[in-house]
Amino acid sequence: MLKLKQIEHDILAVGKVNRTELEALRQNLYADGKIDRAKADFLAELHKRVQHITPAFEDLFYRAIKDHILADGRIDAEKATWLRRMVFTDGVVKDEERRLLHELKGEATEVSREFDALFTECMKQPPEPHTCG
């Protein structure tokens, strides 16, 4: 975790995840082949704090969160509560978060009532406003 904290420091110093830090993140997060809760918490906090989110970092973030949540194929009440905190941290359900929830629902072997409630609530939220130009 110490190495991840150094990577976080380097990322926050420039405000975005460049290619070098992205690869270092990937290697350190998956060093033991899995994303545990501590790593998922670290990544969720980093995602909130990065000023300029790149598509590559966004991909790594959502893939790692999905790997964490679906590690045993099930989404129990505790995981649903964790997801709820992550999704509603800024009060807005982002398009990427909706896509994550759809993927989780489709790939999980079993989901809890709490996850179903979170899914339904998020799908009822207004979509993110997008502008052109």
N, C-alpha and C positions, 0 to 999 in steps of 0.2 A: 504494500500500500504506500510505502514511502516513495517508491519510484513514481507511482501515479500522482502523488502530491507534487512532486517536482515537475512532472509534465503539466499538471494543472497550473502551476505557477507560471511556466513558460507560455502557456496558451493565454492566460489572463493578462499577461504583460503586453501582448500584441492585440488581444481582443478577438482573435479568430484561430481556428485550427488549421495550420498549414499542413502540407503533405508529410513533412517529417514527424510532426507531433501526432498526426492521424495514425501513421504506421506504428509509432511508439505506443499510442493508446491501444490500438488493436492488439499488439503483441502482449502488452502487460495485462489487459483485461482478459484475454483468452489464454494466458500462460498455462493455466492448469486445465484448460479445456471447457470451463464453464463460467457463467456469470452468476456469482452468488449475490445475496442481498446487499452486502457491503459495497460491492462493485456497482450494482444497480443504483444504490443510493448516491454513490460518488458521481456516477455518470449523469443522473438526473439533476444533481446540484450543479455540475459543470455546465450542462445544457442550459440551465436557467441563467448562468452567469456570463456565458460567452456573448459578446456584443454582436458579432457578425457570424451567423450560422451558415456554413458552406453546405452544399448538397452532399458532399462526401461525409462530412461529420454527421449530418442529419441521417444518412443511411446507416452509418455505424451505430448511432444512438438507438434508432428504432429496432435495428436487427438485434442489438445486445439486450434491449429491454424484452423483446419477444423471446429471445433465447432464455432469459431469466424466468419469465412468467411461465413458459411452456416446458421447463426443464423436466417435469414429470408428466406432462400432458394435461394436467388438471389446473383449473383456475378456481381455487377455493375462496372462501370469504376473506381471508387475510390478504391474499394477492389482489383481490378486487378492491379492498380498502386501500392498499398501497397504490394501485393504479388510479383510483379516484383522486388521491392526493396529488399524484403526478399530473393528471389531466387537468384538474381544476386549480392548479397552483397559481395561474394568472387570471382565472375567471373566464377564460375563453377556450372553447374546444376547437383546436386547430384541425385543418384538413388532414394533416399527417396523423394526428391522434385518432381521428375517426377511422382512417385507413388501418391503423394498428389494431384498433378494437375489432374491426371487421375481420382482419386476418386472425386475430386471437380466437374469435368466436368460431371461425371456420376450421381452424386447425386443432383446437383443444378437443381432447377426448371426453372431457366432462367440465361443465361450468356450474358455478354456484348461483343461487338466486341473487346474491349480491352483485355478481358480475352481470347477470341479465338486467338487473335494475340500472346499473351503471351504463350499460350499452344502450338501453332504451332512453335513458335521460340524455346521453350525449347525442344520440341521433335526433332528438327533438330540439336541440340547441340550433340557433340560426347559423348558417354557414359563415365562414370567414369572408369579410368583404375583400374583394380583389379589385385593383384598379389597373387600367392600361396606361402604358406610356410612362 
